[in-house]
Amino acid sequence: MSGDSTGARPPAPSHRWEQLFADLEGQLAAGRAEEARWDVAELTRAERGRVALADRLRAATGGRLRIATAHGEPLDGVVVDAAAQWVLLDLGAGRRAVVPTAAVRAVEGLGASVAPPAGRLESALGLGHVLRALARDRVVVTVRTDAGVLTGRLDRVGADHLDLTQVTPAGRGVSVPFGALLAVVSR
């Protein structure tokens, strides 16, 4: 009698082939699962790469944010509205602030939610539209710029700048390019 002393027989050749194929199928399934996880992760990264800050700000409507701008104190408020070029915050006590998105340096409190892409009308509402409404209402505003703070009434709003008649010194006019704006705060 030849063979192993335990009395166990080696697996039959057909059984060895079945084990080999089962092992290969297991490896293939594991490889497919790993590839699927990688594909999902890559698609998620690609999707996040298309999200604009304005879409996240629009999704935060009704939520409280803290927005920091260059050279300015942060603005804490509830998001009233937002578009590609601006975000409108309710600062409380009847004060509101229009912050150009180009002036935003950091946002605290922004969740992971994303609003759907803006519609055609919403996309057309640029910074000038919001500032023209303030000029029409003749409200006194504080204009924060990267060069300082100005207080007065908006007289005109052009394509890329605003004209402000200052309260102090009384009647002095100044033009401010949109690129210098950090925030326009109603009083």
Disulfide bonds with the S-S distance in Angstrom:
none
